[in-house]
Amino acid sequence: MGRWLIIFGLILIVSGGVLSFAPWLINWFGRLPGDIRLQSRHCRVFIPVTSMIVISIVLTVLINLFKK
């Protein structure tokens, strides 16, 4: 359990650093073809379908590489 908390903490530190110092690295998120963005006068709905699929594939590959 402690090992997973340390890994999760490191992931949070890295993602926080990227958001603070290099926001252009994640500028693509939500702008891929297939991401749903609906707007009206009273409501906004954003569903990043394609972006989440890409993130899921990348995380699956990374986890499988480090698991072996």
N, C-alpha and C positions, 0 to 999 in steps of 0.2 A: 504494500500500500504506500509506503514511504517513497519507493522508487517512482511510482506513477505520479505522486504529488510533485516530486522534483522535476520530472519530465514535463508535466503540465505547467509548472511555474516557469521553466525555461522557454516553453512555447509562448507563454504570455509575454515574457520579457522580449523575445525576438519580435513578436508581432507588434508590440507596443513601440519598439525601436523603429520598425519599418513604417508604422503609421506616423511617427513623429518626424523622422529624418529623411524618409524616402517615399512620400505618398504616391509618387508617379509609378511606383512598382505595382500598386494595386488599382491603378486607374481604370483598368479593363473590367473590373468587377461590376456587373450590372449593365454592361453595354454590349454584351455578346448577342448575336442573333439567337432568338429563342427566349430571351428574357422578356417577361411580360410587364408592361408598364401602362396602367390605365389611370387617366386623370379626368376629373370633372370639376365643376366649381366647388363642390363641397367635400370631395373625397379623392384620395390618392391611394392607389394599390400598386405595389411593386412586388413581383414574384420572380426572383432570379433563378429560373429553372436551369438554363444552360450553364450559368456560372457555378451553381452548386454541383452539377454533374462533373464539371471539370475539376473542382476542388475534391470531390469524392474520389475520382480516379487517381489524382495525384497522391492523396493521402493513403489510399489503398496500396499503391505501388511502394510508397515510402515505408509503410508499416510492414509490408511483406519483405522488403529488402533488409530491414533491421531485425525482423523476427528470426531470420535464418542464421 
